[in-house]
Amino acid sequence: MSKPLRVGIAGYGVVGKRRHGVMDQRDDMIVTAVCDQIFEDSGILEGGVCYHPHFQDLLNEELDVLFVCISNDMAAEVTIAGLEKGLHVFCEKPPGRDLDDIQRVIDCEKMHPDQVLKYGFNHRYHDSVRRALKIVQSDELGGVVNLRGVYGKSQLVTFGQDSDWRVQRNLSGGGILLDQGIHMVDLIRLFSGEFSDIHSFISNDYWKHDVEDNAYAIMRTGTGVVAMLHSSGTQWRHRFQLEITLEKGTLILSGILSGSKSYGDETLTIARMHHDDRGDPDEETIHYENDPSWSDEIAEFADAILNGGNIRNGTSQEAFRTMQLVYKIYCADTDWRDRWSLSDTTSPQG
């Protein structure tokens, strides 16, 4: 393609603006229009980008690509509208409020096989995660025995945002597990596979919104790998940590480079077990100072559009399975399931 891809961004908040900044560094993409409810009417931003208050106005622009960075209640609707308009679509996580949302997208995607659809599970593109996955896949330290993951922050509403849609169930679909913990759920699936036996406790006892502020889960795969997960909105010191115990050692992913820089340094500790180490194995800790994840996942998306490359992370099927595990965790707490009439029984079609 001789001309750069014309990009529209639906939802021009913190994430939408960050995506815009990454695409400004590329010569094969150009952001030409955005939309957000903060705009009262249509106009032109400094730099020549058109802005609109509604996504339908955005879709009337001449576009090739749509980035969906909008609230959960609109994510599936806007993604479908983009596909039906003939656009390639990149949608942030989560793919919607529930499994029905993502299933509707999958059904639409099948009707538009020439369009590329990708979901933004950003954490898979962090260098620490990619290095850990390479070690696991190499069998250097043997098979996975168990995993322990904690991902938490001190509030449910993102810092600096006026809107409180994340704590309104009809708009968000869920709380801390669906909003932030979904990243940890996705990584646990990445390293261990699918889970067949799930137990959980879900609560909103602290913040008392109608979405959860804590989710605790213990899960087991068909091959016996056990994972423990705590997704928390009462983690006063922000924390990201995933420990992966293997047959011959341990991988510890700690900290994650983020916009808030509140999760600490991003490191990967590799512990190699020896039979005579008496519980004090040799360890190597690698520090990561740069975050290529935002640029690398957009690069994969652009390559799929321009060159027919593969979507390695973030296909609709992967998004569905991660979303399904989130809902299985919700539903494993029967009190929580019955309270909100939740269902985890949907299976992806196609």
Secondary structure, DSSP 8 states (H G I E B T S, - for coil): --S-EEEEEE--SHHHHHHHHHHTT-SSEEEEEEE-TT-SS-EE-TTS-EEESSHHHHHTS--SEEEE---HHHHHHHHHHHHHTT-EEEEESS-SSSHHHHHHHHHHHHT-TTS-EEEE-GGGGSHHHHHHHHHHHHTTT-SEEEEEEEEE-S-SS-TT----GGG-HHHHSSSHIIIIIHHHHHHHHHHH--EEEEEEEEE-TTT--SS-SEEEEEEEETT--EEEEEEES--SS-EEEEEEEETTEEEEEE----SS--S--EEEEEEE--TTSTT--EEEEEEE----HHHHHHHHHHHHHHH-----S--HHHHHHHHHHHHHHHHHSHHHHHHHT---------
